[in-house]
Amino acid sequence: MVLPDEKDRHVLAAAIKTNAHVIVSNNIKDFPEDILDNYGLKIKTPDDFLTDIIDLNPERAIEAFKEMILNKKNPELDEYEVLDCLRRNGLQDTADYLHALL
């Protein structure tokens, strides 16, 4: 297993060992598609992965999001504050998708 950054080998090894289909990382450049193809793997950013998960069941995703808001205590945040937090942390598409579903 040769990757651009040898320090990422454990991530690829874990994905192979667990028969994963996708590696979720913002570090796309260090997981070249041609190497991942050899193991039947894809790479996705957290934002892409989460929007794909929401696509599977948008109703359940909104239900889970609202439940998360209700359980958020310290500090308490409303749904728009949580969406802003997601955006600030690199999950722009996820936040926009959830916002559109509200």
Secondary structure, 3 states (H helix, E strand, C coil): CCCCCHHHHHHHHHHHHCCCCEEECCCHHHCCHHHHHCCCCEEECHHHHHHHHHHHCHHHHHHHHHHHHHHCCCCCCCHHHHHHHHHHCCCHHHHHHHHHHC
